[in-house]
Amino acid sequence: MSPRVGATVDLVHGVAVYAAYATAFRGACGFIRAEPPKPETSRNVEGGLKFALTQAGLSGTIAAFDQTRDNVATSDLSDPLYSIQTGQQRAKDAEADLTWEPIRNFSLLANYAYTEAAVTKDNVIAIGNVLARVPRNSGRVAARYRLLNGAAKGLSFGAGVTGFSSRLDTLPNTVSTPGYAAIDAQAACDFGRRYTIEDSAVNPTARHTYDPYEYFGFPVVMPNQPLSAYVTLKIRLNKE
């Protein structure tokens, strides 16, 4: 059983608070022993504010959560070749996700997350070690402008920046990848109601950055996407 429960309360028109509690489970990772493992379990408490202020053109969510994971496999001190499920890990997060449309032509998206994810109980790893591949700070800002009238009606342009702080690649913490910011840009044109052609560019500054990964239990880093460009044609078919 994996129960979930939540509630939302409207404070005023366009503004609501919410709270939720949820549990989950998954198969044990890295467990080595003769007998079957117990599932890893988690419980999550979340709450925040949702709003859609039509007059101001502002909508979004401000939220926070606290999640604890139990039955994490850790070394058995009586026999280091085997595991026992007495470990625990915890993540706490505060985040905001906002969209602002002051006029029909223009929209601005911004989101930010501050996350603390660390070991809270383990036989070998020191308490407080940060979980691998989880940035402390992450966020994105993107803008889009659309032409709604005139000869160039249907054209739109956009650009964005996505950023991460440094991320650990090992647990226990020994190696990390530096933080970076990646730029992207888009341009699109609608032809009537059926066709859209879009050109997008990823990493137009050709910056060399790296992301942390895990491969068969080993920490590795991989270069991020180089300068790339894509052209996409979308066709909407009539339902008649």
Secondary structure, 3 states (H helix, E strand, C coil): CCCEEEEEEEEECCEEEEEEEEEEEECCCCCCCCCCCCCEEEEEEEEEEEEEECCCCEEEEEEEEEEEEEEEEEEECCEEEEEEEEEEEEEEEEEEEEEEEEECCEEEEEEEEEEEEEEEECCCCCCCCECCCCCCEEEEEEEEEECCCCCCCCEEEEEEEEEECCEECCCCCCCEECCEEEEEEEEEEEECCCEEEEEEEECCCCCCCEEEEEECCEEEEEECCCCEEEEEEEECCCCC
